[in-house]
């Protein structure tokens, strides 16, 4: 049975107007996550609260935002802190930095090592912003929301806010291929069809990613290429990203996993793998299925051969 949660009239008055519209993910306007939260902090409070703790909403931050910079600039001999206008990443593992013209500054902060590492000084406007903001307009170098907001995965909410409850994209209702493409729009290595941008320009959730993006088909480990790797694996046929990952981070497990790694793998492989002790008797006590089958975080799920 579907459960309904009462929403205060004051909220409804803001987000619902008379009449329904026909949902179109390509013509609807982006409204920003703040508008989404007006209702969903009441109807889906755990999702809203847990999402805000993930790395997505802070994928891009202004340098002067409270707590945005975790790096120790007293040890940075390459550029001064006042050169930083924007921060790439919340700082779970590393942070990179942009100047006021969206150019990547030539050093990044390694959070675990507490040290500076070289960074490739590329054009962030073409190589970074598309996946660190929501509703990026590359022609204007403008965006609706800093960070990966609700609409990055659910599509623009203008028509939903105007009264069409079916106008938003629910990835769970997409076929498996299109569902994983929602994640793949950013977790891929490659370029748009012009070869200029490192994200699929014009892509909206529910679209065919292959029409807007040319995958680089990476063969070596790298950052943000999980979808590219996944598509080369046997999992690609019927195991989508959300089988293992919780997009909203409700579980609080590292990597936004739904369960610990071994539990996830054994959910499907219990018929061939009894447990780690019998499957890999020489493995260290800290080893997981990912230690061997996902080296350096690769999502190709390689089957090891002796």
C-alpha positions as CSV (number, residue, x, y, z in Angstrom):
1,X,0.0,0.0,0.0
2,X,1.3,3.4,-0.9
3,X,1.8,5.7,2.2
4,X,1.2,9.4,2.0
5,X,2.7,11.9,4.4
6,X,0.8,15.1,5.1
7,X,2.5,18.2,3.7
8,X,1.8,21.6,5.2
9,X,-0.4,23.8,3.0
10,X,2.2,26.5,3.0
11,X,4.6,24.2,1.2
12,X,2.0,23.0,-1.2
13,X,1.1,26.5,-2.1
14,X,4.6,27.1,-3.2
15,X,5.2,24.0,-5.2
16,X,1.8,23.2,-6.7
17,X,-0.2,25.3,-9.1
18,X,-3.5,24.6,-10.9
19,X,-3.4,22.2,-13.8
20,X,-1.1,19.4,-14.9
21,X,1.6,19.6,-17.5
22,X,3.2,17.0,-19.7
23,X,6.6,16.0,-18.3
24,X,9.6,16.5,-20.7
25,X,13.0,16.1,-19.2
26,X,14.6,18.1,-22.0
27,X,12.4,21.2,-21.7
28,X,11.6,21.4,-18.0
29,X,13.6,24.0,-16.0
30,X,16.0,23.1,-13.2
31,X,15.0,24.3,-9.8
32,X,17.8,23.2,-7.5
33,X,17.8,20.8,-4.6
34,X,16.6,23.4,-2.2
35,X,13.2,23.3,-3.9
36,X,13.2,19.5,-3.8
37,X,13.9,19.5,0.0
38,X,10.9,21.7,0.7
39,X,8.6,18.7,0.3
40,X,11.0,15.7,0.5
41,X,12.5,16.6,3.8
42,X,9.0,15.8,5.1
43,X,8.1,12.8,2.9
44,X,11.6,11.3,2.6
45,X,13.5,12.7,5.5
46,X,16.1,9.8,5.8
47,X,17.0,10.1,2.1
48,X,17.4,13.9,2.3
49,X,19.5,13.8,5.5
50,X,21.8,10.9,4.3
51,X,22.3,12.4,0.8
52,X,23.6,15.6,2.4
53,X,26.3,13.6,4.1
54,X,27.6,12.1,0.9
55,X,30.3,13.5,-1.4
56,X,27.8,14.4,-4.1
57,X,26.4,17.7,-2.8
58,X,29.9,19.0,-2.1
59,X,31.5,18.0,-5.4
60,X,32.1,21.7,-6.0
61,X,32.2,24.3,-3.3
62,X,33.2,27.9,-3.1
63,X,36.5,28.3,-1.4
64,X,35.1,30.6,1.3
65,X,32.4,28.1,2.3
66,X,32.7,26.9,5.8
67,X,34.8,23.7,6.0
68,X,35.3,23.6,2.2
69,X,39.1,23.4,2.2
70,X,40.6,20.6,4.2
71,X,44.2,21.1,2.8
72,X,47.1,22.5,4.7
73,X,48.1,25.5,2.7
74,X,51.0,26.3,5.0
75,X,52.9,23.5,3.2
76,X,51.9,24.3,-0.3
77,X,54.8,25.8,-2.2
78,X,53.1,25.8,-5.6
79,X,50.3,28.3,-5.2
80,X,48.8,30.5,-2.5
81,X,45.4,29.8,-0.9
82,X,44.1,33.1,-2.2
83,X,44.4,31.8,-5.7
84,X,41.6,29.2,-4.9
85,X,38.1,30.2,-5.9
86,X,36.5,26.8,-6.0
87,X,37.2,23.4,-4.4
88,X,36.7,20.1,-6.2
89,X,35.6,17.4,-3.8
90,X,34.5,17.1,-0.2
91,X,37.9,15.8,0.9
92,X,37.3,12.2,1.6
93,X,40.5,11.1,-0.2
94,X,41.7,14.2,-2.1
95,X,40.9,17.7,-3.1
96,X,41.7,19.7,-6.2
97,X,41.3,23.4,-6.7
98,X,40.1,25.9,-9.4
99,X,40.9,29.5,-9.8
100,X,38.3,32.2,-10.6
101,X,38.4,31.2,-14.3
102,X,37.8,27.5,-13.6
103,X,41.3,26.5,-14.4
104,X,42.6,23.6,-12.3
105,X,45.5,24.7,-10.1
106,X,48.7,22.5,-10.4
107,X,48.5,20.7,-7.0
108,X,46.0,18.6,-5.2
109,X,45.8,17.6,-1.5
110,X,46.1,13.9,-0.6
111,X,43.9,13.7,2.5
112,X,45.3,10.4,3.9
113,X,48.9,11.3,3.4
114,X,48.4,14.9,4.4
115,X,50.6,15.9,1.5
116,X,50.5,17.9,-1.8
117,X,50.6,16.0,-5.1
118,X,51.0,17.3,-8.6
119,X,47.8,17.9,-10.5
120,X,47.3,18.4,-14.2
121,X,46.5,22.0,-14.9
122,X,43.6,21.5,-17.3
123,X,40.6,23.6,-18.2
124,X,38.1,22.9,-15.5
125,X,35.3,24.4,-17.5
126,X,35.6,21.6,-20.1
127,X,37.1,18.8,-18.1
128,X,35.5,19.1,-14.6
129,X,32.5,21.3,-14.1
130,X,30.0,19.1,-16.0
131,X,30.2,16.4,-13.4
132,X,30.8,18.6,-10.3
133,X,27.7,20.7,-10.7
134,X,24.0,20.3,-11.7
135,X,22.6,21.7,-15.0
136,X,25.8,22.9,-16.5
137,X,25.7,25.2,-19.5
138,X,29.1,24.9,-21.2
139,X,28.4,27.8,-23.5
140,X,27.9,30.2,-20.6
141,X,30.1,28.3,-18.1
142,X,27.2,28.6,-15.8
143,X,25.2,26.1,-13.6
144,X,22.1,26.0,-11.5
145,X,23.6,24.3,-8.5
146,X,27.1,23.6,-7.3
147,X,27.5,20.0,-6.5
148,X,25.6,16.9,-7.7
149,X,22.1,17.7,-6.8
150,X,18.8,15.8,-6.9
151,X,18.1,16.8,-10.5
152,X,21.4,15.4,-11.7
153,X,19.9,12.0,-11.4
154,X,16.2,12.7,-11.4
155,X,16.1,15.3,-14.2
156,X,14.9,18.9,-14.1
157,X,12.1,19.4,-11.7
158,X,10.3,22.4,-13.2
159,X,7.2,20.5,-14.4
160,X,7.1,18.3,-11.3
161,X,7.0,21.4,-9.2
162,X,4.3,22.8,-11.4
163,X,2.0,19.9,-10.6
164,X,2.9,16.9,-12.8
165,X,3.9,14.3,-10.2
166,X,5.1,11.9,-13.0
167,X,7.4,14.5,-14.6
168,X,10.5,13.5,-12.5
169,X,12.7,10.6,-13.6
170,X,12.8,7.7,-11.1
171,X,15.9,5.6,-12.1
172,X,14.3,2.5,-10.6
173,X,11.6,2.7,-13.3
174,X,14.1,2.8,-16.2
175,X,15.4,-0.4,-17.9
176,X,18.6,-1.7,-16.5
177,X,20.8,-0.1,-19.2
178,X,19.3,3.4,-18.9
179,X,19.4,3.1,-15.2
180,X,23.1,2.5,-15.1
181,X,23.6,5.3,-17.6
182,X,22.4,7.8,-15.0
183,X,25.5,6.9,-13.0
184,X,27.6,6.5,-16.1
185,X,27.0,10.1,-17.2
186,X,29.8,11.1,-14.8
187,X,31.4,7.8,-13.7
188,X,32.9,7.2,-17.1
189,X,36.1,8.0,-19.0
190,X,35.7,9.6,-22.4
191,X,34.5,12.7,-24.2
192,X,31.2,14.1,-25.5
193,X,30.6,13.7,-29.2
194,X,32.6,16.8,-30.1
195,X,35.6,15.5,-28.2
196,X,35.9,18.8,-26.2
197,X,34.1,18.0,-23.0
198,X,34.7,15.2,-20.4
199,X,31.0,14.9,-19.8
200,X,28.0,14.1,-22.1
201,X,26.7,17.5,-23.1
202,X,22.9,17.6,-23.3
203,X,22.4,14.3,-21.5
204,X,19.4,13.9,-19.2
205,X,18.5,11.0,-17.0
206,X,16.6,8.4,-19.1
207,X,18.6,9.2,-22.3
208,X,20.8,6.8,-24.2
209,X,24.3,7.8,-23.0
210,X,25.9,6.4,-26.1
211,X,24.3,9.1,-28.2
212,X,26.0,11.9,-26.2
213,X,29.2,10.3,-25.0
214,X,32.1,8.4,-26.5
215,X,33.6,6.0,-23.9
216,X,37.4,5.8,-23.8
217,X,37.3,2.1,-22.9
218,X,40.1,2.4,-20.3
219,X,42.2,-0.6,-19.6
220,X,44.2,0.8,-16.7
221,X,43.0,1.9,-13.2
222,X,41.8,5.4,-13.1
223,X,39.4,7.8,-11.3
224,X,35.7,8.2,-12.0
225,X,35.6,5.4,-14.7
226,X,33.6,2.8,-12.8
227,X,30.8,2.7,-15.5
228,X,33.4,2.3,-18.3
229,X,34.9,-0.7,-16.5
230,X,31.5,-2.1,-15.4
231,X,30.4,-2.3,-19.1
232,X,33.3,-4.6,-19.9
233,X,32.2,-7.1,-17.2
234,X,29.7,-9.9,-17.0
235,X,27.8,-7.8,-14.5
236,X,26.8,-5.4,-17.2
237,X,24.1,-7.7,-18.4
238,X,22.0,-7.7,-15.3
239,X,23.7,-6.2,-12.3
240,X,23.3,-2.4,-12.3
241,X,25.1,0.1,-10.1
242,X,22.2,0.3,-7.5
243,X,22.4,-3.4,-6.8
244,X,25.4,-2.7,-4.7
245,X,25.3,1.1,-4.2
246,X,22.8,3.2,-2.4
247,X,22.6,6.5,-4.4
248,X,21.4,8.4,-1.3
249,X,23.9,6.9,1.1
250,X,21.3,5.9,3.6
251,X,23.4,3.0,5.0
252,X,26.3,5.2,5.8
253,X,28.7,2.5,4.5
254,X,31.9,3.7,2.7
255,X,31.4,3.9,-1.0
256,X,27.6,4.3,-0.5
257,X,27.4,0.5,-0.4
258,X,24.1,-1.2,0.6
259,X,26.0,-3.8,2.6
260,X,29.6,-4.7,3.5
261,X,31.5,-5.9,0.4
262,X,31.6,-9.6,1.1
263,X,27.9,-9.7,2.0
264,X,27.1,-8.0,-1.3
265,X,29.1,-10.5,-3.3
266,X,27.8,-13.5,-1.5
267,X,24.2,-12.4,-2.0
268,X,24.7,-13.6,-5.6
269,X,27.8,-15.9,-5.5
270,X,26.8,-18.0,-2.4
271,X,26.3,-21.0,-4.7
272,X,29.9,-21.1,-5.7
273,X,31.6,-19.4,-2.8
274,X,30.9,-20.6,0.7
275,X,32.9,-18.0,2.6
276,X,36.3,-16.2,2.4
277,X,38.1,-18.8,4.6
278,X,37.4,-21.6,2.2
279,X,37.5,-19.6,-1.0
280,X,40.8,-17.9,-0.3
281,X,42.5,-19.6,2.6
282,X,45.8,-17.8,2.1
283,X,44.2,-14.3,2.1
284,X,44.9,-11.9,4.9
285,X,42.3,-11.4,7.6
286,X,41.5,-7.9,6.2
287,X,41.0,-9.1,2.6
288,X,37.6,-8.9,1.0
289,X,36.2,-10.1,-2.3
290,X,37.2,-6.7,-3.7
291,X,40.9,-7.2,-2.7
292,X,41.4,-9.6,-5.5
293,X,38.5,-9.0,-7.9
294,X,38.5,-5.2,-7.8
295,X,42.1,-4.2,-7.5
296,X,42.6,-0.5,-7.1
297,X,38.9,-0.1,-7.2
298,X,38.4,-1.3,-10.7
299,X,34.8,-2.3,-11.5
300,X,35.6,-4.9,-14.2
301,X,35.2,-7.7,-11.6
302,X,38.0,-9.8,-13.1
303,X,38.1,-13.5,-12.4
304,X,41.6,-14.3,-11.3
305,X,43.6,-17.1,-13.0
306,X,46.5,-18.9,-11.5
